[in-house]
């Protein structure tokens, strides 16, 4: 089931007023996500978000309580989006090597396709994770990717294709770091070395390199 069809299923039975409120909330989150990613928590302005969503500050505060509440909702939505996509894909149902190649490729592609996500994560690290720590259930929600990687690793070890002793948290950290860098450091790397990670041939080449790098690390033998 796709994310859109899941949302349609969840929204079934809601009144017209409820659907309008839900759409308004999603519009605010979409615009606020871009504003926070571009300007940070301090630089983003509720007035600008209200203007761009054709709502009001009062409406935003009604839905989210405060600017910090809106920022936390944006962070939660950003992480839930990638986790939901991973769960829907069920990479762990593939053969071990296929599964790991697929989940690495998805992670790489997701970061390139969602640069706002990368900038949001960078901004939240400037705040030392203070806001994400206040989101209920966030740590548990993000454990789904660790569980999937753990299942893939176990299957690979059982079949003799992956070596034993790889921590799924270490594996996730490595995949995320290699994917994240290509977006977070794109412009400084371009100025320093003349290489644009977003150029199509370079992007495809880097994607293959990252997948091969991780696979060589986990493979048995």
C-alpha positions as semicolon CSV with decimal commas, in nm:
position;residue;x (nm);y (nm);z (nm)
1;X;0,000;0,000;0,000
2;X;0,143;0,342;-0,095
3;X;0,168;0,634;0,144
4;X;-0,113;0,817;-0,042
5;X;-0,346;0,518;-0,031
6;X;-0,268;0,467;0,337
7;X;-0,353;0,829;0,408
8;X;-0,677;0,798;0,211
9;X;-0,770;0,491;0,410
10;X;-0,697;0,665;0,740
11;X;-0,896;0,973;0,635
12;X;-1,202;0,773;0,530
13;X;-1,506;0,865;0,734
14;X;-1,384;1,211;0,831
15;X;-1,623;1,502;0,790
16;X;-1,559;1,777;0,533
17;X;-1,457;2,012;0,814
18;X;-1,215;1,754;0,956
19;X;-1,063;1,691;0,613
20;X;-1,017;2,066;0,560
21;X;-0,845;2,097;0,897
22;X;-0,622;1,802;0,814
23;X;-0,523;1,949;0,478
24;X;-0,454;2,285;0,641
25;X;-0,231;2,117;0,899
26;X;-0,040;1,931;0,627
27;X;0,004;2,249;0,422
28;X;0,144;2,428;0,727
29;X;0,385;2,141;0,796
30;X;0,502;2,135;0,433
31;X;0,575;2,507;0,418
32;X;0,715;2,520;0,772
33;X;0,949;2,233;0,690
34;X;1,101;2,431;0,407
35;X;1,121;2,750;0,615
36;X;1,289;2,578;0,911
37;X;1,531;2,390;0,684
38;X;1,634;2,710;0,505
39;X;1,640;2,952;0,800
40;X;1,662;2,741;1,112
41;X;1,437;2,763;1,414
42;X;1,543;3,115;1,505
43;X;1,528;3,253;1,152
44;X;1,193;3,111;1,041
45;X;0,896;3,342;1,100
46;X;0,543;3,232;1,184
47;X;0,409;3,537;0,995
48;X;0,578;3,419;0,675
49;X;0,454;3,062;0,719
50;X;0,101;3,191;0,774
51;X;0,121;3,409;0,462
52;X;0,257;3,130;0,243
53;X;-0,014;2,888;0,359
54;X;-0,290;3,152;0,339
55;X;-0,378;3,089;0,702
56;X;-0,310;3,293;1,017
57;X;-0,079;3,287;1,317
58;X;-0,383;3,204;1,526
59;X;-0,456;2,899;1,309
60;X;-0,096;2,779;1,334
61;X;-0,097;2,817;1,712
62;X;-0,432;2,638;1,726
63;X;-0,283;2,334;1,551
64;X;0,066;2,335;1,707
65;X;0,054;2,544;2,023
66;X;0,373;2,740;1,963
67;X;0,661;2,792;1,725
68;X;0,857;2,520;1,907
69;X;0,554;2,292;1,880
70;X;0,541;2,349;1,504
71;X;0,915;2,284;1,473
72;X;0,883;1,958;1,665
73;X;0,589;1,852;1,446
74;X;0,800;1,922;1,135
75;X;1,085;1,710;1,271
76;X;0,849;1,428;1,361
77;X;0,689;1,433;1,015
78;X;1,031;1,434;0,844
79;X;1,151;1,125;1,027
80;X;0,818;0,945;1,000
81;X;0,817;0,989;0,623
82;X;1,143;0,801;0,568
83;X;1,060;0,537;0,829
84;X;0,715;0,479;0,673
85;X;0,868;0,436;0,329
86;X;1,121;0,185;0,463
87;X;0,852;-0,017;0,637
88;X;0,624;-0,015;0,333
89;X;0,906;-0,143;0,110
90;X;0,974;-0,443;0,339
91;X;1,334;-0,473;0,229
92;X;1,392;-0,752;0,481
93;X;1,173;-0,985;0,272
94;X;1,435;-0,988;-0,007
95;X;1,744;-1,206;-0,012
96;X;2,010;-1,065;0,225
97;X;2,235;-0,904;-0,035
98;X;1,942;-0,773;-0,241
99;X;1,782;-0,635;0,073
100;X;2,093;-0,451;0,186
101;X;2,157;-0,311;-0,162
102;X;1,796;-0,191;-0,178
103;X;1,792;-0,026;0,165
104;X;2,125;0,151;0,100
105;X;2,003;0,271;-0,239
106;X;1,676;0,393;-0,090
107;X;1,860;0,582;0,184
108;X;2,095;0,741;-0,069
109;X;1,808;0,842;-0,299
110;X;1,592;0,972;-0,016
111;X;1,857;1,212;0,105
112;X;1,910;1,352;-0,245
113;X;1,537;1,384;-0,307
114;X;1,471;1,547;0,031
115;X;1,745;1,806;0,093
116;X;1,514;1,981;0,340
117;X;1,537;1,669;0,557
118;X;1,917;1,693;0,560
119;X;1,909;2,061;0,651
120;X;1,652;2,000;0,927
121;X;1,876;1,734;1,079
122;X;2,175;1,967;1,056
123;X;1,977;2,248;1,223
124;X;1,858;2,021;1,502
125;X;2,217;1,915;1,568
126;X;2,302;2,283;1,612
127;X;2,043;2,271;1,895
128;X;2,209;1,953;2,029
129;X;1,895;1,748;1,969
130;X;1,700;1,937;2,237
131;X;1,374;1,950;2,041
132;X;1,373;1,601;1,896
133;X;1,430;1,468;2,247
134;X;1,093;1,616;2,347
135;X;0,892;1,432;2,080
136;X;0,711;1,137;2,242
137;X;0,792;0,799;2,090
138;X;1,053;0,934;1,847
139;X;1,330;0,702;1,962
140;X;1,101;0,399;1,942
141;X;0,973;0,503;1,598
142;X;1,324;0,522;1,460
143;X;1,405;0,175;1,592
144;X;1,209;0,024;1,301
145;X;1,503;0,071;1,064
146;X;1,735;-0,094;1,317
147;X;1,497;-0,389;1,344
148;X;1,487;-0,423;0,963
149;X;1,866;-0,408;0,934
150;X;1,899;-0,658;1,218
151;X;1,668;-0,901;1,036
152;X;1,865;-0,859;0,712
153;X;2,197;-0,916;0,888
154;X;2,068;-1,225;1,070
155;X;1,937;-1,375;0,749
156;X;2,268;-1,305;0,581
157;X;2,466;-1,465;0,865
158;X;2,235;-1,768;0,869
159;X;2,289;-1,812;0,493
160;X;2,664;-1,764;0,522
161;X;2,680;-1,451;0,306
162;X;2,737;-1,193;0,584
163;X;2,991;-1,212;0,863
164;X;2,873;-1,232;1,221
165;X;2,913;-0,950;1,474
166;X;2,789;-0,650;1,273
167;X;2,582;-0,419;1,496
168;X;2,272;-0,296;1,305
169;X;2,310;0,045;1,472
170;X;2,667;0,069;1,335
171;X;2,538;-0,037;0,994
172;X;2,263;0,226;0,996
173;X;2,510;0,492;1,107
174;X;2,746;0,407;0,822
175;X;2,471;0,405;0,558
176;X;2,327;0,734;0,685
177;X;2,666;0,904;0,709
178;X;2,768;0,810;0,356
179;X;2,432;0,920;0,213
180;X;2,403;1,236;0,423
181;X;2,745;1,373;0,325
182;X;2,658;1,399;-0,043
183;X;2,384;1,650;0,035
184;X;2,518;1,826;0,346
185;X;2,861;1,891;0,192
186;X;2,766;1,928;-0,172
187;X;2,855;2,294;-0,215
188;X;3,175;2,302;-0,009
189;X;3,303;1,991;-0,186
190;X;3,217;2,149;-0,521
191;X;3,412;2,466;-0,440
192;X;3,709;2,279;-0,294
193;X;3,742;1,994;-0,545
194;X;3,525;2,084;-0,844
195;X;3,303;1,777;-0,798
196;X;2,925;1,824;-0,793
197;X;2,761;1,532;-0,614
198;X;2,426;1,618;-0,777
199;X;2,556;1,585;-1,134
200;X;2,379;1,279;-1,276
201;X;2,685;1,072;-1,368
202;X;2,865;1,160;-1,044
203;X;2,553;1,083;-0,841
204;X;2,510;0,739;-1,004
205;X;2,879;0,662;-0,957
206;X;2,872;0,761;-0,592
207;X;2,557;0,554;-0,529
208;X;2,731;0,241;-0,659
209;X;3,045;0,318;-0,457
210;X;2,851;0,349;-0,131
211;X;2,656;0,027;-0,188
212;X;2,975;-0,163;-0,275
213;X;3,161;-0,016;0,021
214;X;2,899;-0,127;0,273
215;X;2,851;-0,470;0,113
216;X;3,226;-0,540;0,124
217;X;3,227;-0,452;0,494
218;X;2,950;-0,694;0,588
219;X;3,022;-0,983;0,350
220;X;3,164;-1,307;0,486
221;X;3,497;-1,440;0,371
